[in-house]
């Protein structure tokens, strides 16, 4: 038996037959968890400008309504 035949037989014996989708499902779960955490971080910044609208209005009253940056860009 020559070297090439021996390598082919060794590769055939070492070949792994399994359900690739089941073996890699953990990567999908990890990715979904990371995206869920990032979505929560993004949602935590919703409506931030309106939470501080009283401060923005007080600053605008003190510095004039036409001042740059008055009202958080509104």
N, CA, C and O atoms as a GROMACS GRO file, in nm:
protein
  296
    1UNK      N    1   0.085  -0.117   0.000
    1UNK     CA    2   0.000   0.000   0.000
    1UNK      C    3   0.090   0.124   0.000
    1UNK      O    4   0.187   0.131   0.075
    2UNK      N    5   0.057   0.218  -0.083
    2UNK     CA    6   0.142   0.337  -0.091
    2UNK      C    7   0.093   0.444   0.006
    2UNK      O    8  -0.009   0.427   0.073
    3UNK      N    9   0.166   0.554   0.014
    3UNK     CA   10   0.141   0.661   0.110
    3UNK      C   11   0.006   0.729   0.085
    3UNK      O   12  -0.066   0.761   0.179
    4UNK      N   13  -0.027   0.750  -0.041
    4UNK     CA   14  -0.152   0.818  -0.074
    4UNK      C   15  -0.272   0.733  -0.030
    4UNK      O   16  -0.368   0.787   0.024
    5UNK      N   17  -0.266   0.606  -0.051
    5UNK     CA   18  -0.375   0.517  -0.011
    5UNK      C   19  -0.388   0.513   0.142
    5UNK      O   20  -0.498   0.509   0.196
    6UNK      N   21  -0.275   0.514   0.210
    6UNK     CA   22  -0.279   0.513   0.356
    6UNK      C   23  -0.340   0.644   0.409
    6UNK      O   24  -0.418   0.642   0.504
    7UNK      N   25  -0.303   0.756   0.348
    7UNK     CA   26  -0.360   0.884   0.391
    7UNK      C   27  -0.511   0.888   0.364
    7UNK      O   28  -0.586   0.939   0.446
    8UNK      N   29  -0.554   0.835   0.251
    8UNK     CA   30  -0.696   0.831   0.218
    8UNK      C   31  -0.772   0.745   0.317
    8UNK      O   32  -0.882   0.781   0.360
    9UNK      N   33  -0.715   0.631   0.353
    9UNK     CA   34  -0.782   0.543   0.451
    9UNK      C   35  -0.786   0.608   0.589
    9UNK      O   36  -0.886   0.595   0.661
   10UNK      N   37  -0.680   0.678   0.628
   10UNK     CA   38  -0.676   0.744   0.758
   10UNK      C   39  -0.778   0.857   0.762
   10UNK      O   40  -0.844   0.878   0.864
   11UNK      N   41  -0.792   0.930   0.652
   11UNK     CA   42  -0.890   1.038   0.647
   11UNK      C   43  -1.031   0.984   0.652
   11UNK      O   44  -1.119   1.044   0.715
   12UNK      N   45  -1.054   0.872   0.587
   12UNK     CA   46  -1.188   0.812   0.588
   12UNK      C   47  -1.224   0.762   0.727
   12UNK      O   48  -1.340   0.773   0.768
   13UNK      N   49  -1.128   0.709   0.800
   13UNK     CA   50  -1.155   0.661   0.936
   13UNK      C   51  -1.179   0.776   1.032
   13UNK      O   52  -1.261   0.766   1.123
   14UNK      N   53  -1.108   0.884   1.011
   14UNK     CA   54  -1.118   0.998   1.101
   14UNK      C   55  -1.236   1.090   1.067
   14UNK      O   56  -1.265   1.184   1.140
   15UNK      N   57  -1.302   1.062   0.956
   15UNK     CA   58  -1.413   1.148   0.914
   15UNK      C   59  -1.525   1.143   1.017
   15UNK      O   60  -1.562   1.036   1.066
   16UNK      N   61  -1.577   1.259   1.048
   16UNK     CA   62  -1.680   1.271   1.151
   16UNK      C   63  -1.814   1.290   1.083
   16UNK      O   64  -1.836   1.388   1.012
   17UNK      N   65  -1.902   1.198   1.107
   17UNK     CA   66  -2.038   1.211   1.055
   17UNK      C   67  -2.129   1.248   1.170
   17UNK      O   68  -2.146   1.172   1.265
   18UNK      N   69  -2.187   1.364   1.160
   18UNK     CA   70  -2.276   1.409   1.266
   18UNK      C   71  -2.366   1.517   1.213
   18UNK      O   72  -2.356   1.558   1.097
   19UNK      N   73  -2.454   1.561   1.297
   19UNK     CA   74  -2.546   1.666   1.261
   19UNK      C   75  -2.477   1.800   1.285
   19UNK      O   76  -2.465   1.845   1.399
   20UNK      N   77  -2.432   1.862   1.178
   20UNK     CA   78  -2.357   1.986   1.190
   20UNK      C   79  -2.445   2.097   1.247
   20UNK      O   80  -2.398   2.180   1.324
   21UNK      N   81  -2.573   2.098   1.211
   21UNK     CA   82  -2.663   2.201   1.262
   21UNK      C   83  -2.678   2.190   1.414
   21UNK      O   84  -2.682   2.292   1.483
   22UNK      N   85  -2.687   2.070   1.465
   22UNK     CA   86  -2.701   2.051   1.610
   22UNK      C   87  -2.572   2.087   1.683
   22UNK      O   88  -2.576   2.134   1.797
   23UNK      N   89  -2.459   2.063   1.619
   23UNK     CA   90  -2.331   2.092   1.684
   23UNK      C   91  -2.302   2.241   1.689
   23UNK      O   92  -2.230   2.287   1.777
   24UNK      N   93  -2.356   2.317   1.596
   24UNK     CA   94  -2.326   2.459   1.590
   24UNK      C   95  -2.440   2.547   1.639
   24UNK      O   96  -2.433   2.669   1.625
   25UNK      N   97  -2.543   2.489   1.695
   25UNK     CA   98  -2.657   2.568   1.741
   25UNK      C   99  -2.617   2.662   1.855
   25UNK      O  100  -2.682   2.765   1.874
   26UNK      N  101  -2.514   2.629   1.929
   26UNK     CA  102  -2.470   2.714   2.039
   26UNK      C  103  -2.423   2.850   1.989
   26UNK      O  104  -2.439   2.951   2.059
   27UNK      N  105  -2.365   2.855   1.869
   27UNK     CA  106  -2.321   2.983   1.814
   27UNK      C  107  -2.441   3.074   1.786
   27UNK      O  108  -2.434   3.195   1.809
   28UNK      N  109  -2.549   3.016   1.739
   28UNK     CA  110  -2.671   3.094   1.716
   28UNK      C  111  -2.730   3.145   1.846
   28UNK      O  112  -2.779   3.258   1.853
   29UNK      N  113  -2.726   3.062   1.948
   29UNK     CA  114  -2.779   3.102   2.079
   29UNK      C  115  -2.695   3.217   2.137
   29UNK      O  116  -2.750   3.312   2.192
   30UNK      N  117  -2.564   3.206   2.125
   30UNK     CA  118  -2.476   3.311   2.176
   30UNK      C  119  -2.500   3.441   2.100
   30UNK      O  120  -2.508   3.548   2.160
   31UNK      N  121  -2.511   3.433   1.968
   31UNK     CA  122  -2.535   3.553   1.887
   31UNK      C  123  -2.669   3.617   1.922
   31UNK      O  124  -2.678   3.739   1.934
   32UNK      N  125  -2.773   3.536   1.941
   32UNK     CA  126  -2.904   3.589   1.978
   32UNK      C  127  -2.899   3.658   2.114
   32UNK      O  128  -2.961   3.762   2.134
   33UNK      N  129  -2.825   3.599   2.208
   33UNK     CA  130  -2.812   3.660   2.341
   33UNK      C  131  -2.739   3.794   2.334
   33UNK      O  132  -2.777   3.889   2.401
   34UNK      N  133  -2.634   3.800   2.253
   34UNK     CA  134  -2.560   3.926   2.238
   34UNK      C  135  -2.648   4.033   2.176
   34UNK      O  136  -2.648   4.147   2.222
   35UNK      N  137  -2.723   3.996   2.071
   35UNK     CA  138  -2.812   4.094   2.008
   35UNK      C  139  -2.924   4.138   2.103
   35UNK      O  140  -2.966   4.253   2.098
   36UNK      N  141  -2.971   4.048   2.189
   36UNK     CA  142  -3.074   4.086   2.286
   36UNK      C  143  -3.018   4.187   2.387
   36UNK      O  144  -3.086   4.283   2.423
   37UNK      N  145  -2.897   4.165   2.432
   37UNK     CA  146  -2.834   4.259   2.526
   37UNK      C  147  -2.814   4.395   2.459
   37UNK      O  148  -2.841   4.499   2.519
   38UNK      N  149  -2.767   4.394   2.334
   38UNK     CA  150  -2.749   4.520   2.263
   38UNK      C  151  -2.882   4.591   2.239
   38UNK      O  152  -2.888   4.714   2.241
   39UNK      N  153  -2.988   4.516   2.216
   39UNK     CA  154  -3.121   4.576   2.199
   39UNK      C  155  -3.167   4.642   2.328
   39UNK      O  156  -3.225   4.750   2.326
   40UNK      N  157  -3.141   4.578   2.442
   40UNK     CA  158  -3.177   4.638   2.570
   40UNK      C  159  -3.099   4.766   2.596
   40UNK      O  160  -3.154   4.863   2.647
   41UNK      N  161  -2.972   4.767   2.559
   41UNK     CA  162  -2.891   4.888   2.575
   41UNK      C  163  -2.947   4.999   2.488
   41UNK      O  164  -2.960   5.113   2.532
   42UNK      N  165  -2.982   4.966   2.364
   42UNK     CA  166  -3.037   5.065   2.273
   42UNK      C  167  -3.171   5.118   2.325
   42UNK      O  168  -3.194   5.239   2.321
   43UNK      N  169  -3.256   5.031   2.372
   43UNK     CA  170  -3.387   5.074   2.421
   43UNK      C  171  -3.376   5.156   2.550
   43UNK      O  172  -3.466   5.234   2.582
   44UNK      N  173  -3.267   5.138   2.624
   44UNK     CA  174  -3.252   5.216   2.746
   44UNK      C  175  -3.230   5.364   2.718
   44UNK      O  176  -3.248   5.447   2.808
   45UNK      N  177  -3.192   5.400   2.596
   45UNK     CA  178  -3.170   5.539   2.560
   45UNK      C  179  -3.293   5.603   2.496
   45UNK      O  180  -3.285   5.717   2.449
   46UNK      N  181  -3.406   5.533   2.494
   46UNK     CA  182  -3.527   5.592   2.436
   46UNK      C  183  -3.577   5.706   2.522
   46UNK      O  184  -3.577   5.697   2.645
   47UNK      N  185  -3.618   5.812   2.458
   47UNK     CA  186  -3.686   5.924   2.524
   47UNK      C  187  -3.598   5.997   2.625
   47UNK      O  188  -3.650   6.060   2.717
   48UNK      N  189  -3.468   5.990   2.609
   48UNK     CA  190  -3.377   6.055   2.705
   48UNK      C  191  -3.393   6.206   2.699
   48UNK      O  192  -3.390   6.272   2.803
   49UNK      N  193  -3.410   6.262   2.580
   49UNK     CA  194  -3.423   6.408   2.567
   49UNK      C  195  -3.548   6.458   2.640
   49UNK      O  196  -3.545   6.565   2.700
   50UNK      N  197  -3.655   6.383   2.635
   50UNK     CA  198  -3.778   6.426   2.701
   50UNK      C  199  -3.770   6.409   2.852
   50UNK      O  200  -3.845   6.475   2.925
   51UNK      N  201  -3.684   6.324   2.901
   51UNK     CA  202  -3.668   6.309   3.046
   51UNK      C  203  -3.610   6.435   3.108
   51UNK      O  204  -3.634   6.465   3.225
   52UNK      N  205  -3.532   6.509   3.029
   52UNK     CA  206  -3.467   6.628   3.078
   52UNK      C  207  -3.521   6.754   3.012
   52UNK      O  208  -3.450   6.854   3.000
   53UNK      N  209  -3.645   6.750   2.969
   53UNK     CA  210  -3.700   6.865   2.897
   53UNK      C  211  -3.712   6.988   2.987
   53UNK      O  212  -3.702   7.100   2.938
   54UNK      N  213  -3.734   6.969   3.117
   54UNK     CA  214  -3.744   7.084   3.208
   54UNK      C  215  -3.610   7.158   3.215
   54UNK      O  216  -3.607   7.281   3.215
   55UNK      N  217  -3.500   7.084   3.221
   55UNK     CA  218  -3.369   7.147   3.222
   55UNK      C  219  -3.344   7.221   3.091
   55UNK      O  220  -3.289   7.331   3.090
   56UNK      N  221  -3.384   7.160   2.980
   56UNK     CA  222  -3.362   7.222   2.850
   56UNK      C  223  -3.444   7.350   2.837
   56UNK      O  224  -3.396   7.450   2.784
   57UNK      N  225  -3.566   7.347   2.885
   57UNK     CA  226  -3.650   7.467   2.878
   57UNK      C  227  -3.596   7.578   2.969
   57UNK      O  228  -3.598   7.695   2.932
   58UNK      N  229  -3.548   7.540   3.086
   58UNK     CA  230  -3.490   7.639   3.177
   58UNK      C  231  -3.366   7.702   3.116
   58UNK      O  232  -3.346   7.823   3.128
   59UNK      N  233  -3.282   7.624   3.051
   59UNK     CA  234  -3.163   7.677   2.986
   59UNK      C  235  -3.202   7.768   2.870
   59UNK      O  236  -3.142   7.874   2.850
   60UNK      N  237  -3.304   7.727   2.794
   60UNK     CA  238  -3.349   7.809   2.681
   60UNK      C  239  -3.407   7.941   2.729
   60UNK      O  240  -3.387   8.044   2.665
   61UNK      N  241  -3.479   7.939   2.840
   61UNK     CA  242  -3.534   8.064   2.895
   61UNK      C  243  -3.422   8.157   2.941
   61UNK      O  244  -3.430   8.279   2.924
   62UNK      N  245  -3.319   8.100   2.999
   62UNK     CA  246  -3.208   8.180   3.050
   62UNK      C  247  -3.123   8.238   2.936
   62UNK      O  248  -3.077   8.352   2.945
   63UNK      N  249  -3.101   8.159   2.830
   63UNK     CA  250  -3.011   8.199   2.722
   63UNK      C  251  -3.082   8.247   2.596
   63UNK      O  252  -3.017   8.284   2.499
   64UNK      N  253  -3.209   8.246   2.596
   64UNK     CA  254  -3.283   8.292   2.479
   64UNK      C  255  -3.328   8.175   2.393
   64UNK      O  256  -3.257   8.075   2.380
   65UNK      N  257  -3.445   8.187   2.334
   65UNK     CA  258  -3.502   8.078   2.256
   65UNK      C  259  -3.425   8.053   2.127
   65UNK      O  260  -3.424   7.940   2.077
   66UNK      N  261  -3.360   8.155   2.073
   66UNK     CA  262  -3.289   8.137   1.946
   66UNK      C  263  -3.143   8.092   1.966
   66UNK      O  264  -3.067   8.086   1.870
   67UNK      N  265  -3.105   8.062   2.089
   67UNK     CA  266  -2.968   8.020   2.116
   67UNK      C  267  -2.942   7.882   2.055
   67UNK      O  268  -3.032   7.798   2.046
   68UNK      N  269  -2.821   7.862   2.015
   68UNK     CA  270  -2.783   7.735   1.955
   68UNK      C  271  -2.792   7.623   2.058
   68UNK      O  272  -2.740   7.637   2.169
   69UNK      N  273  -2.856   7.513   2.023
   69UNK     CA  274  -2.868   7.399   2.112
   69UNK      C  275  -2.985   7.406   2.207
   69UNK      O  276  -2.999   7.318   2.292
   70UNK      N  277  -3.070   7.504   2.196
   70UNK     CA  278  -3.183   7.515   2.287
   70UNK      C  279  -3.283   7.405   2.258
   70UNK      O  280  -3.316   7.379   2.142
   71UNK      N  281  -3.330   7.341   2.362
   71UNK     CA  282  -3.434   7.241   2.348
   71UNK      C  283  -3.387   7.109   2.292
   71UNK      O  284  -3.466   7.036   2.233
   72UNK      N  285  -3.260   7.076   2.308
   72UNK     CA  286  -3.206   6.948   2.262
   72UNK      C  287  -3.234   6.924   2.116
   72UNK      O  288  -3.270   6.812   2.079
   73UNK      N  289  -3.218   7.022   2.033
   73UNK     CA  290  -3.232   7.005   1.890
   73UNK      C  291  -3.374   7.014   1.838
   73UNK      O  292  -3.399   6.986   1.721
   74UNK      N  293  -3.466   7.054   1.923
   74UNK     CA  294  -3.606   7.065   1.880
   74UNK      C  295  -3.636   7.205   1.833
   74UNK      O  296  -3.749   7.233   1.792
   0.00000   0.00000   0.00000
